[in-house]
């Protein structure tokens, strides 16, 4: 019996290996687990690479964007002065270069067309937060209505409260084209997806595919018996996501409150109060699995997400923290999805980032639970439910639905 040919999937994204950015993790997982059943080709962004292999089965093609923006990217090794200078230049240059990814979009579309002409794709998946990835898909799908399109909405488009009205109006126009062309839309949380459902009424399939962790490490529940509370933070500080209020709370606790704060991979864009400087340690970033293992050596890991108008935000590190099986100190909106997940899994301590007194109470509660050998951690069953392979399994089902329910082309 002749073996059925695998369907071919093109993934269009600005964030992909070897770029070390949390936004790359989602598309890397899509590529990794989809490639078990499909032929997957990725079209991504890199300032030097032209092509690469990701794992055993995935071909990756790269195109570059504006070289000046690449030069001005912040690095973990930059000191505070250099970091602030680069940030200022980035803001100024982006006001002049209003479409920094236009060349990338044009080159990527040409390359996608060239590869498709030799070996046609059946499905294209493009991933926001940069609109250019969707613009590639819009132009491509207009030329090839037989190709199915899944628009991955990692963040809000036209309803992001942090954007100007002009940007959101531009995003809304793009959403209208997505509404006319896409076969399915996926997003990271139900609140964000719910708004897309109201904006994209013609798209028949709209599903939540959360982010998650992507490793196979397993940990027993363990509680250190030392009196020193070790707090971990892994990743960057940016915008309002800063440890300022946590540091204030730690500085105001009684002198006999013993703690250490270990920060891995953050930019030099924060200030440590003199009162606690001797107990705050900053390290370079770690590889993914090394970071997970290090999280498991902490007494609690910190996630910070100040309360804003935005709803439906699962911070990327949350799933990794849960998988490391140590309690989480979450300074975030107590009514949003991330806090609800922590409460439902019983794996941490939640309070608003702006409430210094509440942060102090939670720190004391963590210390007391540690002394009493009480571990607020998720069950292994709940942890397993957050593995990225589970999300991609749902994506595979969406692909099957598209071909079952809408086999014809758009034309």
PyMOL commands that set and color helices and strands:
alter all, ss='L'
color gray80, all
select helices_A, chain A and resi 22-34+67-71+80-96+102-118+131-143+165-181+190-199+244-252+277-279+288-295+316-323+337-345+356-371+380-384+388-405
alter helices_A, ss='H'
color red, helices_A
select strands_A, chain A and resi 8-12+39-45+51-54+58-63+123-128+148-153+184-187+205-208+229-234+259-264+280-283+300-305+327-332+348-351
alter strands_A, ss='S'
color yellow, strands_A
deselect
rebuild
show_as cartoon
